[in-house]
Each structure stands twice: as C-alpha cells, then as structure tokens.
Amino acid sequence: MCLTRNRELAFSMARIGKEEGVPVLVNSSDATDHAGEYLARGVDFVVIGEVEVTLLELAFHLLSGSPSDMREIHGIAYRDSHTGAVRFTQPRDLLRDLDCLPPPAWDLIDVEPYRGAWRQAHGYFSLNMVSSRGCPYHCNWCAKPIYGQGYHFCSPERVAREMLRMKAAFHPDHVWFADDIFALSAPWTQQFADTVRELGAQIPFKMQSRCDLMTRATVGALERAGCVEVWMGAESGSQRILDAMEKGVQVEQIYQARENLRRHGIRACFFLQFGYPGENWEDIRETIQMVRETAPDDIGVSVSYPLPGTKFHQRVAAQLEEKRNWSDSDDLAMMFRGSYTNHFYQALHDALHLEVEIRKENGASAQSRERLRDAWSCVEKLEKSSANPNPTALWTFS
C-alpha cells in the first residue's frame, strides 16, 4: 500500500512545483512502472531506472534552454509537446562502478531534526547507508523495476571510509544498511570487516540479506565489522512453498543461518510471507514450527502481494480486475483467491507476533500465556471456517 500512498503525495508535491513555475522531475520504482500516470498529473519528466547520470544530463538540458531533441537523453519519459503522447527514450545502462559517484552530500542535510526524532521514538540515533544496488536472485514475487537482475556494489574500502566520515561528523549510535541484499560476496564482506577495523570505523549496524549467505565465515566477519541485527527473507518453513517461490533456499539453511547469528551475538530477524498460491494449513504449520524452533529475535509478517512486472502478478492478474492497486487493499488483505479469508491471515499475524513477543519476556505471566492460547484457538477455528472453496492453486515455473 505504501507505493500508492507515496504516489498521491508525489502528485501533491508536483502540483506545488507547477504552481511555483518550476520543472517537476520524478524518479522511483512506482514512477518507473507507471510513468504515464505521473505525467498525466503534472510531472514534466519521469527518470526511468537509475537516476544519477540521467538527472545530470536532464538538468543541463533544462538550464541551457536548448531546443535539442529530448530523445538524446536516455532513460526518461515525457509528453510530446505537439501530440501530448507519452514518449520513452532509450533505456540507460546501469552504472557498474559505483565508486565513480561522489559521496553522499550530507552537508546539504540538517541532521539534527532527524537525531531528535530518532531519539524520541527509539532512544538512539540512526542513519542510513547503501553499499550496493540490486539483487541477482529470482524470487518470482519480487519486483525490480530500477535495477532488474543487475547487482553492482561499492568497494569495501569506500564503504568503510564513508562509515568513518559519518562517525566523525555525526556520531550516530547506529547505521541501517538499506541494501536489498548485503554481504552477497563473502570475500567483499571479509575485506569490509578488515578495513572497518583498521580505520576504527565501527558503528553498530543492521542489514538485510539471505539465509543462505549467512555462513559461519561471513557472520564472523559481520560481527567484526559491527553488525548487530540481520533481517532475512525466510518467507516460509515449507520447502514446497519456497520452491514454488523460486527462492533458491533450503529450510535447513534458515535454521543454520539463525544458529550462526546466535553464536556471534547478532540478532536474527525473519520476514515471513503467508498466502502464497497453493499454501495450505500443513505449509503454515511448518512455518509456525520453524519460528518456534529457531526463535528469531523479531519477525515481520505479510501476505503475498502480486507486484506488477513479476511472474506472480502475471499468474493472478485476471483476479485483480477490481483491485488494481495496493491502495484498494488493507494490510494483510489478499488481492487474489488465497486458501483462506482475510480474517484468518490477520489472526495468524496477530498470534505469531504475540508468541514472539511473549517468548522475549522473562517469565511470561499467566495472563500472557492465556492470551496466546486464545489467539491460537482463534486461528484454528478460522482455519476450519474460513477456507476458500476455490483457491488459487500451487504452480511451478519452468
């Protein structure tokens, strides 16, 4: 849902820009997928895909007032000034050497309001970093409108030096690496840890990655670099469902990743996804059992959403006639025929989160245990009463 809510905010900002008489440019995953809708709402140019080089060329073009053909600028969408038709120029190649980019211009940001907001909300101050772009894996529910299957990364030395500059300038308590997938390369991760240690650049950080990448050696390097929390797309405890998703992960690797992180004192957190086509009660029970046996430090639970541009979306597109976009659906509301109704998935979400929270208590109270029993009793009742008679079937892709 966040994509379409942000879209409406972008439209509002575009309107303000037009009222001020300035050109309006937009770049995002959603704008890349829906350029025509943005152009229809007052945006002058949509930068398609990666932004830096395209934005620079477009800015020079606008500042020069040159009448040159817009088709010469690769990677944009705009409206033809004569016909009003939406035009797309040639796609722009992805940057392969991210070290060629200048460091983030933190001097243009007033950091103090962020520091205050973070400390008020969380009790500590965190800043974001990015060391790579893209993800080379093929999960069939994951949309990649900006980078496709491309994956490019900064050198470990550059990332470590950026951490050092950030540490010296802003003294953050924490860093969140917002990469789609961090620590993809084991040698890169080892070199990153070594350089961070040599420079004295350690800042406690959290990251996202894959379970199969969390080997003993890589986790050891992450600990040395300062990692305190890893979020992983575990998704399901059912191998049948993981295979249908084309996740490329074995259930055993989820267990091993959890254990490796535990040994090094790093919080292990799971993203879980329910409602994938063909998932049945037995698959769900396997996921619940996995959560109980691995005891992750935190979880994020969602239902399967069909994102445009994915194999998953293509498979269920005919069922989406009345729900073309996420703003038409509540959180945890199925947009296609799942095995169960929305009430079941909401109850499952609540029960699983409650179980994880109660487990983290030191000696759960009798009242907490009773709440948990009631929550799971509700799930079991809904499992029997809320099954869809004609759910979307499991499928595999060749």
C-alpha positions, 0 to 999 in steps of 0.5 A: 500500500505504501507505493500508492500512498507515496504516489498521491503525495508525489502528485501533491508535491508536483502540483506545488512545483507547477504552481511555483513555475518550476520543472517537476522531475520524478524518479522511483520504482512506482514512477518507473512502472507507471510513468504515464500516470505521473505525467498525466498529473503534472510531472514534466519528466519521469527518470526511468531506472537509475537516476544519477547520470540521467538527472545530470544530463536532464538538468543541463538540458533544462538550464541551457534552454536548448531546443535539442531533441529530448530523445538524446537523453536516455532513460526518461519519459515525457509528453510530446509537446505537439501530440501530448503522447507519452514518449520513452527514450532509450533505456540507460545502462546501469552504472557498474562502478559505483565508486565513480559517484561522489559521496553522499552530500550530507552537508546539504542535510540538517541532521539534527531534526532527524537525531531528535526524532530518532531519539524520541521514538527509539532512544538512539540515533540512526542513519542510513547507508547503501553499499550496493544496488540490486539483487541477482536472485529470482524470487518470482514475487519480487519486483525490480523495476530500477535495477532488474537482475543487475547487482553492482556494489561499492568497494569495501574500502569506500564503504568503510571510509564513508562509515568513518566520515559519518562517525566523525561528523555525526556520531550516530549510535547506529547505521541501517544498511538499506541494501536489498541484499548485503554481504552477497560476496563473502570475500567483499564482506571479509575485506569490509570487516578488515578495513572497518577495523583498521580505520576504527570505523565501527558503528553498530549496524543492521542489514538485510540479506539471505539465509543462505549467505549467512555462513559461519565465515561471513557472520564472523566477519559481520560481527567484526565489522559491527553488525548487530541485527540481520533481517532475512527473507525466510518467507516460509518453513515449507520447502514446497512453498519456497520452491514454488517461490523460486527462492533458491533456499533450503529450510535447513539453511534458515535454521543454520543461518539463525544458529550462526547469528546466535553464536556471534551475538547478532540478532536474527530477524525473519520476514515471513510471507503467508498466502502464497498460491497453493499454501495450505494449513500443513505449509503454515504449520511448518512455518509456525514450527520453524519460528518456534524452533529457531526463535528469531529475535523479531519477525515481520509478517505479510501476505503475498502481494502480486507486484506488477512486472513479476511472474506472480502478478502475471499468474493472478492478474485476471483476479485483480480486475477490481483491485488494481492497486495496493491502495484498494487493499488493507494490510494483510488483505489478499488481492487474489483467491488465497486458501483462506479469508482475510480474517484468518491471515490477520489472526495468524499475524496477530498470534505469531507476533504475540508468541514472539513477543511473549517468548522475549519476556522473562517469565511470561505471566499467566495472563500472557500465556492465556492470551496466546492460547486464545489467539491460537484457538482463534486461528484454528477455528478460522482455519476450519471456517474460513477456507476458500472453496476455490483457491488459487492453486500451487504452480511451478515455473519452468 
